[in-house]
Amino acid sequence: MKFLEVYDFTVELLEMSNLTFQFKGMWFAGMDMLVTVDPANIHYMLSSNFSNYTKGPAFKEVFDVFKDAIFNTDSELWKNLRNAAQARLNHQGFQRFSLRTTRSKLKNGFVTLFNHFAKVGTIVNLQDLFQRAFDTTMVLITGSDPTSLSIEMPENEFAKALTDAREAIVYRHVKPRFSWKL
């Protein structure tokens, strides 16, 4: 089944089930989950009652690539990381830097590439191109520009590493623990 088919099927399920449904996975995979896109549920879980939804050790093991980043933490450590991130994101200097970086990537990256591709008549994989917008995030986080949004379309090793990590996490999530531990 193609990704878009899975996506469309999931959207249909959510629409038929009042934006929330319980998914029962294979008994050996431990993939039973509640799927919701209901804004009231999301607000309840992420804001008003966040402390009731801890990630726990099994989650941390599957997502161990993130170590103690905000994605993997609970309680006081999560609050501290969240406050630090909010302070940084809300700082006017960071917001100006973000705006400058984004404008620069649009002008010197996307516009330049689209003009070049139009001139030479190249067929463009938009998914690949838009994934290269991660350059902006890299500049904002590390101060370093991998310049994957260039006419040469170089491979971005960091983006590839993130894709590999994401695939490993999905594998760990859908396979029984004993199989991925091997």
N, C-alpha and C positions, 0 to 999 in steps of 0.2 A: 504494500500500500504506500503510495506516495505521500510526502509530507502534507501537501495541500489537501489531499483527501482526508487524512487524519485530522487536520485542522478543521475542515468543513464539518466532518462528522462530530467532532467535539463541540463545535459551535451549535450544531443542531441539537445535540444532547442537552447542552446547557439551556438553550431556549425552551426545550420541551419540559425541563425539570425545574423551572423557576430559578435559573442561574446557579443551581447547586445540585450536585449529584455525588453519590458514593460509588467509588470505583473499587471493585473486588478483583485483585490480581490473582495470579496462580498461587496456590497455597504455599508452595516452597520458596516463592520469591519475596514474600513479606511486602507486597506492593499494594495493600489495601490503603486507600486514601480518600479523602473528601476533596472534591474539586469544586471551587466556587469562583465566580466572578461578580457576585453580588456585592455592590459597594458597601452596604451595611455590614455584611459579614467580614469583609476585608478591614474595614475601619475597626470593628470589634476586636479582631485578632491582632492587628498591627498597632493599634493606638490605645483604645480604652481598656483592653484586657491582655496586653502583650505578655505579661509575666506568666499567664496560664498556659502559654504555648512554647514550652522550652524545646530545644532541639534534641538534647540528649546525646548519650555516647554513641549510639548506632549512627545517627546523622553525622556526628563529628568524624566517625571512622570513614564513612563513605566520602565525605567532603574534606578529607584531611589535607588535600593540596592547599586549602586556604588557611591552614594552621589556626591561629587565633585572630583571624580577621573578623570584621563585623558580621560576615555571613555565617560564621561558625560559633558565635559566642552568645551567651545568655546573661541575664541579670545585670549585675553592676558593671562588669567588663563591657557588655554590650552598650549600656548607657554611656559609659565613658567614651567609647569609640564613636558612638552616635553624636554626642555633644562635640567632640573634637572635629568630626566631619562637618557638622552643621556650622560650627564657628568658621571653619576654613571656607566652606561654600558660600556663606553669607558675607564674608569679608569683601568690601568694595574693591580692594586691589585684585583679589582673585577673580571677581566678576568682570572687571575691566580686562584682565589678562585672558579670561575665557572668551570674551566677546572678540578681542583682537585676534586670538588664535583661530577661532571659528571663521571669522571673516577672511582671514588670510588663507585658510585651507579651502574655503569656497572659491575664492578668487584665483589663487595660485595652484590649487589642486584640481577641484572639480571642473571649473570653467575652462581652465587650460586643457585638461584631458578631453572634455566633451568637444571643444573646438578642434583639437587635434584629430580625434576619432571621426568627427564629421568631415574634416578636410580629406582624410585618407580613406574614408568609407569603411572603417573597421566596425565589425559587429562587437558589441560590448556585453559582457556578462555583468549586469547591474548588481547582482548579489555580491560578486567579488569586489566590484568598485565601491559599493556602499560599506562593505566590511573594512575597506581601507580607510574609511573615515575614522577608524580607531586611532589613526595618527593623531587626531585632535586630543583624544583622551590621553595618549602617551605623552604628548607635550605638556598637558595640564598636570599629569601626575609626576612625571619624571623630569620634565624640562628638556627632554631629548626627542627629536623628530625622526622617526624611522623612514620618512619620505617614501612610503609605499604608494602614495598618490602622485606618481610621476609617470611620464610617457613610457618609461622602460618597464613599468609595472613589476618591480622587483618583488621577490617573495619576502614576506614579512615573517621572520623567524619567530618573533614574539607572538604574533597572531596565530601562527601555526601551532606553537606550544599551547596556547589557550584552547585552540580547537582540539588538540590531542587530550588535554586535561578534561575538557567538557565531555569528550567521547568516553574517556575512562570513567568519569563520574556516572554517566548514563549507564554504562556497562555494569558498574558496581550496584547501581540502583535497581536494575532489572534482573540481574543474575543472582542466584542464591549466594550467600556470603562464602560458603565453602568453595565454590567454583572460582570466584575472583581472588580468593586468598591464595589459591595455588599459584 
